[in-house]
Amino acid sequence: MKKRQLFCFLLIIPMIFKSIPCFGINNVEYRDHEFGQGHHSIYAERTTSKKTLGELVESFKRNSSNYQQIDINYELEALNYDIYLQQLDILKDEDFIQRIELELKKNNSKYYKENKEELINDSKDIAELEFKKKCLSLLINDKRIAYSNATKKYLKSLLDIEIIKFNRGYTTKTTIDDLKTQIESISSEINYYNNINEQILADIKLETGIKDDFSIVFEYEHKKSSYDRNIVQAKLANRNNETTMIKNSIDAYEKYLIDLINLYGPEDTLVQQIELKIKSLNLDLEKSKNQIKVYAFQVVNQYNYIFDTLHAKGKALDVYNKKYLDLSKQYKKGKIPLIDVYKLSMEKENIEFEYYKLYCDLFIYDEIITKGILGQSFE
């Protein structure tokens, strides 16, 4: 069983290591660097409260108006069925055209009446997953910012060296200008992701009712699961409300078609129109079934790819962590220049950013497969 724990500290940029000053006001302490095995945690020293992902999800479910609106929306849809029944009861027999129109509406709304709970649960699962993605994006952006800060620090040190070389006639102004441009570009990127995180944090606070700043604690225990594509496909198909809804619509329109033929005859334009509508719905049904097959292949394939890539990336990060510790010791002994430490720190932060992005992605795909959640993209 592998466990990773990630703390995200919001509205600040944490310092990367105590031994090397970086942009921000915090210290982040790394322990248990063996990413390929055991337990790895990231701790940051801050006095604000910590919130686990699970705690945030529960707050979201209690306080989010959009989440609570799901029940209301499907309750209203289900009530339409009862309304149409009442209208049919009071309708006179001679109002045949109006009656068959109401029958169509009633039969279409029947699906919402009979499957209300499943529709609500499915919609809530999707809403919770989207909220989790939002929280995890903060963690990923924090790691991206840490990498950008390390890159900026390295480039600024490189720029200092190039300025000295330029003053002695060993380099060109173009080289200096190029470095300045790169630093400006990275500064813009840092500001961009800080602004994004600020907006995401504001959204999370709004959806959870939390007013104060907090740190997100993400802990995900996982081992590779051998998901069978056929089993996953069957689970997804069972929760595919779109397919069931189309089947219900086909049934409703076929009943409607019989009433129209009895009223107008088989050659009537409206009859032909409804026949085409039924053909179109049958095509939609086949398309929906095929999409489930493709979707099942994608989620299982993505899960396996991410897990294997994550494992390889974790080993690479282990190597970089050990290199960094060794290089830091050499620098303290005066054996290497500080810029070498900065360069390796930049490379390590890049690997760490890629690692944690994969780590969060794996969690999302695990959620999709185990809960049978439909409608996710695979960018």
N, C-alpha and C positions, 0 to 999 in steps of 0.2 A: 504494500500500500504506500503510495507516495503522497506527501502532503506539502502544499505550498501555502504560505500565508503572506498576504500583501496588504500593507497599510497605505492608504492614499491620504495625503495631507493637503487640504484645500486652501486656496487663496494664498499660498506661499510656494516658493521653490526651495526644496530642501537642499542642504549641503550634502555633497556626495560622500565625502569621508572627513573624519575629524582631522586627519593629518594634512589635508589639502584644503585651503579656503576656497569656497565656491560661492556662487550667487545665491543669496537667500539668508535666512536667519536661523535655520535649523541644522541639526546634526542627524544623520542617518547611520545607524550602526548595523553592519552586516555580520551575521553569524551563520555557522553551518554551511559552508560554501559548496558542499558536495551536492550539486543540483541533480546529479543522476541517481541519487539514492538518499534515503533518510528524510530529514525535515529541514526545510529552509524558511527562514523568516526575515522580514525586514521590519525594523523597529525605528520609529522616529520619536524624538523627545519633544512632546508638546503637551500642554496642560489641558487642552480641550478634550471633550468626551469622544469616545470611540463608539462607532456603530458598525455592527456586523452587517453583511449584505442581507442576511435573514431578517434582522431587526428592521432594516430600512424597508424591506418588502412588506413586512407586517404593518408598518406605519403607512405605507403606500395604500394598502388594502383598506385601512381604516379611514384615511383622510382624502384620498384622491376622488374628486368629483367625477372624473372620467371613468374610473373603475366602478364606482357606485352606479353610474349611469347605465352600465351594461345590464343590470337587473331590470331597470325601468324600461329600457328599450325593448327587451324581449317580452316583458310583461305586457306592454302595449301591443306588440305584434300578436301575442297569444289572445288578447282580448278581442282583437278584430274578428277572430273566428266566431266568438260568441255573439258579437254585434251582427254579423252577417246571418247567423242562425235566427236571431230575433227579427231581423228585417224580413227574412223568408217566411216566418210564422205569420206576420201581419199582412204579407203581400197577397193580393187577390189572385185567384187562379187564372183569371183572364189576362193578367199582366205577364204573359208568358216570356216575352223578350227580356223584360227586366228581371224575371225570375232566373233565367238561365245565365244572365250576366252575374247576378248575385251568387249563383251556384259556383261559377268559375272562381269568383273572389274567395268564397268560403273554402273551396277545395285547395286553392293556393295557400291560404292562411292556415290550413289544417296542419301543415308541416311544423309551423311555429308553435302551435298548440300542443302537438304530441311530442315535440323534441325540445321544449323550452329549456329544461335543465341541462341537457347536453350542450345546447348552443351557448348558454350562459357560462358553463364550465370551460368550454373551448375558448371563448372570447376572453375570459379571465386569465387563462393560461398564457394566451398570446400577450395580453396586456402586462402580465407579470414578467414575461421574458423580455419584452421591450424595455421595461423599467430596469431590469437587471443589466441589460446592455448599456443603458444610459449610465448606470453607476460604474460599470466596468470601464467605460470609455474614459472616465476620470483617471482611473488607475493607469490605463494605457497612455493617456496624454501626459501624465506626470513622468512616466518613464521616457517618453519622447522628449520632453522638456529637459530632463536630466542629461540625455544624450546631446541635445543641442547646446546646453550650457557647457558641457565638457568639450565639445567641438569649438565653441567660441573661445574658451580659455586657451586651448591649444593654438588656435589661429592667432590670438592676440600675443601669445608668447613668440610665435613664429614671426609675427609682424615686428615685434621689438628687435628681434635678431636681424631681420632684413633691413630695418632702419639703420642699425649700426653698420651693417655691411655696405649700405648705400652711402653713408657718410664717408666710408673709406674707399668707395669706388669699386666695390665687389659685386654689386647687383644693380638692377635698373628700377626706375620709378614705376614702370609698368607692373613689375612684380609686387611692389608695395601697394599700388592702386588696386590690383587684383585681390590682394588679401583684405584690404579695407572693404571692398565690395562684398566679399564672402562674409565678413563679419557683420556688415549691415544687413545682409540677407538673412543670416541666422538670427540676428536680433529681432527682425520682423517676424520670423517664424515663431520665436519664443513668445512674443507679444500676442501673436495670433492664437496660439494654443492656450495661453493664459486667459485670454478673453473668452475662448470657447468654454474652458473649464468654469469660468465665472458664471457664464450663462447656464451651463449644465447644472451647476450647484444651485443656482437660483431656482431652476425648474424642479430639482429634487426636493428642495426645501418647501416649495409651493405644494408639491404632490404628497409630501409626507407630514406637513404641518410642523416641521422642525425649524426653529428660528435661529439657533446659534450655530456657529461653525462646528464641524465635527470631522473626525477621521474615519475613513471607511476601512474596515478590516475584512479582507477577502481570504477565506480559507476553503480549499477545495481538495478533498481526498479523492484520489483516483487511481485506478489501475486499468490497463487496456482491456476492454471488453470485446469479445469476438461476436460482433453483431451480425446476425444472419440477414442478408438483404431481403429475402422472402418474408421473414418474420416481421421485419421493420415495415415492409410494404403492406402487409396484412394489418398491422396495427394502425398505420396511417390511413389505410383505406377505411378501416372501421370508424375512424374519427373524421372522415372526409364528409362534412356536412353539405358541401357543394354538390357532391354526387347524389346524395339522398334528396336534396332539395330539387335537383333537376328531375329526378325520377317522380317526385310528387307533382311537379309542374306538368310533366308528360301525362300523368294519370288524369290531372285536372282538365287539361286541354282535350284529351281524348273523350272524356265525358261531355265536355262542352261541344265537341265536334258532332257527336251523335245527336245532341239536341238541335244543333243548327241544321243538320241534314234533314231531320224530321220536320223542321220548320220551313226551310227554304229549298230543300232538294240538293243533290250532290254537285250540281253545276253552278251553284251560287258563288259569287266572287268572295264573299266572306268565308264560305266553307273552304274554298281553295287557299285562302290566306291562312286559315288555321291549320290546314294540312301542311303547308310550308313551315309554319311555326313549329309544329310537332317534329318535322324532319330536322329542323335546325336544333331543336332541343336534344334530339337523339345524337346528333353530331357533337353537341356540347358535352353530352354524357360520355361518349367515347374519348373525347379530348381530356375530360377530367380524369378518367381512369388511367389514361396513358401518362398524364402529368404526375400521378401518384407514383407510377413505376420509375419515372425519371427522377422524381424528388427523392425516393427511397435510395436510389443509386447514388445520388449526389450527397446526401447526408452521411451515408455509411462511408463512401469514398473520402469525403472531407475529414470525417472523424479519424479514419485510419491514417490519412496523410498527415494531419496535424499532430497526432500522437507520435508518429515515427519521427517527424521533423522536430518536435519538441524534445524528444529524447536526445537526438543528435545535438540540438542547440544547447541543451543543458550540459552535455559533456564539454562542449566548446567553452561555455561560460565557466565551468569548473577550472578549465585550463587558464582562462584569462584572469580569474580571481587569484589563482596561485601565482601567476606571472606578476600581477599587480603587487601582491604582498612582497614578493622577492625584489621587485624593482624599487619599491618604497624603501626597503631596507638598504639597498645599494645607494639610493639617493641620500639617505640619512648619514651614510658613511662617507659621502662625498665622492663616490665612484662614478656617478653619472649625472648629467644635467637634469634640471627640473622639467625641461621640455619633453624629455623622454617619458617621464612619468605622466605628463599631460596627454601625450600621444596615446599611450597605452590605456589611460583612463577613458579617453574618447572611444577607442575601439571596444573596450569592455562595456561601456554604457550602450553602445549600439547593439551588441550581442544581447545585453540584458533587456533592452527595449523589445527586440525581436522575440526573445524568449517569453516575456510576460504577455505579449500580444497573442502568441500562440497558446499560452496557458489559459488566457481568458476565452479565446476562441474554442478551445477544447471543451471548456465548461459549457458553453452555449450549445455546441453540437451534442453533447451528452444530454443536456436538457431536452433538446428537440427530439432525440431518439427515444429516450426513456419515457417521456410524456406524450409522444406522438403529436407534436405541435406542427401544424401546417402553416404555409404561407410565408416562409422565411426565404430571403434571397441568399445567393452564394457568391458574393463579390470577393 
